[in-house]
Amino acid sequence: MIALTFVRRRVQVGLLLAVAVLMGLIVFQGRQTRGAQSPARDASAAIGTPDTAQRPQPNFSRANSLKLLGGESSNPRAYDPATGGNNTLLYSGLVTFNEQLKISPDLADTWLISPDGTIYTFHIRSNARFHNGRAVTAQDVAYSWERAADPATNSDEVLTYLGDIVGIADKHTGKAKSISGLKAVDDHTLQVTIDAPKPYFLMKLTYGVAAVVDKANIESGADWYRTPNGTGPYKLVYWQPAKLIVYESNADFYLPPPAIRYIVLQLYAGVGSRLYETGKIDVTGVASFDVQRYLNPAEPMHKDLLQGVSMCTSDVLFDVTQPPFDDAKVRQAFALATNQQQYVDLVLSGVGIPAHGLYPPALPGYNATLTGLPFDPKLARQRLAESKYGSADKMPPIVYTRSGYGSSEPLSTSALIDMWQTTLGVTIQVQNIDPEKYSDEIRRGHHGQMLLSGWCADYPDPENFADALFHTGAQANLGHYSNPALDTLLDQGRTEQDSARRLQDYQQAENLIVDNAAAIFLNHSLSYVLVKPYIKGYSLTPFVPIYRYLSIDASRLPK
């Protein structure tokens, strides 16, 4: 991974290592997964030697390559678009976000929407090809989505992003053999029927689970992901485990091919900032403890620093099905005992925005006046006394689950536990789960009552936060939170066509989530990235597959 601490999915973060780089250099000071990301301890042994390592190493140079710090995973699900492998170099979908954050044609060059807003007819580009040269067809798109929804694939994401399509849920639960809302009209025409007119539907199709894969590649064996046959702007041409991954520009890409020929991931090569300073990598995220250094105008690399507000929120998630957090007053007590400003100052070196609610700044629907449940130790103790448990000594043992190794307890964990123990008198046990297994274990329910967590937006709509994370039965609702009043607001927001009314619905929904303490919202992250001056076109715009737009200014390369 490129020196970043957070990527875009609640649980899949525990899986994504090598491919996390491809989603943008978001330096998130929190979302761990719903799990924190750590390099695999023995990834080379676990992964083995893929066929790509038998090929000659490409002859890349500073003038024709973008060099990055990378990592890899021993979990194959991390590389599969259907299960969290959101690799926008290798794979693409029907639509994407352009650099202006507008929905833009990708594999589909045009589409039509029926007057009632429920039927989308996509036209696949005639020049769209897989990396092996085979033409992309509507049947390939249908296969990819059918596979993602297949119970055997066990996708943690398909309902969140494709669940609006008629028949997806039935396929996912095994009630149907195919998705009734998909129809390949001919080789270049795909008809998609959704269950209601939803203004955000196209945005969901930009996410990895909607990417197109090649059936023959998938069925070639368990190690298919080591020699992937995608449709994206780059091809995987070399992979030496624990050392190097190389992507080469796809000369037959259906859009203008990327200007930078190679993207080179140097696996586990060291500390990102040090590698950047010595010129061994061209882009790196900045850890929170280093931010003040690079913000200093006297720092030589200050001029290389890009900064912005990420659409990310870090939180502590309650499993409301497990005592004592089945009681809202206990949850409120823990929220009121949490000092967000102290957390940002102590744990994040002051780099971040204390969170009072779910939505991050820059997301439509963000409410700057929301106060949430402010730090109030006296009221926290009162809420605990009002709960059905009455006091800390009458509550069951509390387990706080995080992604990590052994008995490690980082500052982010100890700081929170100290706040709760000091204010409420509770005792909390820390449970670490191997990051390589974290996602699977959490989905199986093998966790305590509290999870260090977070979420980054996948598209600029509050539905991606409130509905995806807190609607009753939502696939990403790992705390099993349920509130009929909230569901009513979220159901209204799904189909409301008036944008102002939609935002009102989602702001009301956020108020309910916060007041009922469905989670403790900790901070919104800030992004800091160092980019060499000869790398042109890099921006911190979220959602955009930025690597296809970059170029190298040869005149600015060091001599």
Secondary structure, DSSP 8 states (H G I E B T S, - for coil): --S-S--S-TTGGGT-SGGGGGG-----SS--SSS-----TTHHHHH---GGGGS------TTTEEEEEE---S-GGGG-GGGT---TTT---SEEE-TTS-EEESSEEEEEE-TTS-EEEEEE-TT-B-TTS-B--HHHHHHHHHHHHSTTT--SSHHHHHTTBTTHHHHHHTS-SS-TTEEEEETTEEEEEBSS--TTHHHHTTSGGG----HHHHTT-TTGGGS----SSEEEEEEETTTEEEEEE-TT-SS---SS-EEEEEET-S-HHHHHHTTS-SEEE--GGGHHHHHSTTSGGGGGEEEEEEEEEEEEEE-TTSTTTTSHHHHHHHHHT--HHHHHHHHSTT-SEE-SSSS-TTSTT--TT---S---HHHHHHHHHHSSS-SGGGS--EEEEEE-STT---HHHHHHHHHHHHHH---EEEEEE-HHHHHHHHHTT-S-SEEEEEEE-SSSSTHHHHHHHHSTT-TT-TT----HHHHHHHHHHHH---HHHHHHHHHHHHHHHHHTTSEEEEEEEEEEEEE-TTEES----TTS-GGGG-EE-GGGS--
